Amino acid sequence: IYEPKTIISAGRLVPWKGFVTLIKMLKFFPKWKLLIAGTGPMEEELKNVVVQSDINDRVFFLGQISRGELIQKIQNSEVFVLNTSFESFSFQVVEAMAAGTPVITTNIGNLSEIIDNGKSGILVTPDDEKSITSSIIRLSLDKNFRDKIVIEAQKKSQQFSIENTLNNLLAHFKKL
């Protein structure tokens, strides 16, 4: 079931994943909720930030959930946000793109190789509350922009499919 006004994020609950910023920026979205999938050493600290921000009824810690359940939650959400300051390759971003949920993530590591900014997703600076907020607003209000992002993201995600990855690997082996 599609849940409008839902932001989802996933990852290990560690400082460089930027969950504190996501929780705090929820004040700009009084009718929205935030789903956070994953576990980690910051879990209690993040729950305290939620309590201090008085948004207990709008932030949901999903814990460690199955890949299938995560993809379902992503598909049912308005936007997937990965506010990370350290990342190599993010399968979660690719899976969100394939699921048809617009992605906002940071211009870190090779995320700019996965996301074409403004075409297949939106790239921001880590913890840039203003850019993340304005990107969420644009995706929720501009249906044409949102639809274009989703279509391009689904096309782009196919480049990273298991089949394509194996075919590329085999091609390299054949060259050797």
Summary of the structure (lengths in Angstrom):
residues: 176
radius of gyration: 16.3
end to end distance: 48.5
largest distance: 59.5
contacts: 542
relative contact order: 0.14
helix: 51%
strand: 16%
